[in-house]
Amino acid sequence: MSLFSVFDISGSALQAESVRMNTTSSNLANANSISSSLGKTYRARHPVFQQLKDSFDEDNMNVGVQVAGIVESKAPLRKEYNPNNPQADAQGYVYLPNVNVAEEMANMISASRSYQTNVEVMNSAKQMLLRTITLGQ
């Protein structure tokens, strides 16, 4: 594996962590949204990462990570009795998303740190390549 493949690997991780941060932001933004039915209620979403590397050879350096998809959480939705709310159903209930704010904040911190770490890896690889170039002078 060449030093140049480090950029591909870290670049793919940056893209994946960016999707993770966007998904988490969406979950946090919708954490307190209210709906009058189960079908219309926002459900928390989470990205699923997949390894790109199936086989490695010098000609095909398909390594890194990708987002295989975004799945909705299977956790039950919250149901609150609030008959004064204009969006309450006939029984007086409103439905809230299954977003766990504490879990989402932990995901955001983890994604942010992973993103930062991959930027540092790319900077280190760049510095190593620049030092290699200066060796020949």
Secondary structure as the mmCIF struct_conf table of DSSP 4:
data_model
#
loop_
_struct_conf.conf_type_id
_struct_conf.id
_struct_conf.beg_label_comp_id
_struct_conf.beg_label_asym_id
_struct_conf.beg_label_seq_id
_struct_conf.end_label_comp_id
_struct_conf.end_label_asym_id
_struct_conf.end_label_seq_id
TURN_TY1_P TURN_TY1_P1 LEU A 3 PHE A 4
HELX_RH_AL_P HELX_RH_AL_P1 SER A 5 ALA A 29
TURN_TY1_P TURN_TY1_P2 ASN A 30 ASN A 32
STRN STRN1 SER A 35 SER A 35
BEND BEND1 SER A 36 SER A 37
TURN_TY1_P TURN_TY1_P3 LEU A 38 LYS A 40
BEND BEND2 THR A 41 THR A 41
STRN STRN2 ARG A 45 GLN A 51
BEND BEND3 ASP A 54 SER A 55
BEND BEND4 GLU A 58 ASP A 59
BEND BEND5 GLY A 64 GLY A 64
STRN STRN3 VAL A 65 GLU A 72
BEND BEND6 ALA A 75 ALA A 75
HELX_LH_PP_P HELX_LH_PP_P1 PRO A 76 LEU A 77
STRN STRN4 ARG A 78 TYR A 81
TURN_TY1_P TURN_TY1_P4 PRO A 83 ASN A 84
BEND BEND7 ASN A 85 ASN A 85
TURN_TY1_P TURN_TY1_P5 PRO A 86 GLN A 87
TURN_TY1_P TURN_TY1_P6 ALA A 90 GLN A 91
BEND BEND8 GLY A 92 GLY A 92
STRN STRN5 TYR A 93 LEU A 96
HELX_RH_AL_P HELX_RH_AL_P2 VAL A 101 LEU A 135
TURN_TY1_P TURN_TY1_P7 GLY A 136 GLY A 136
#
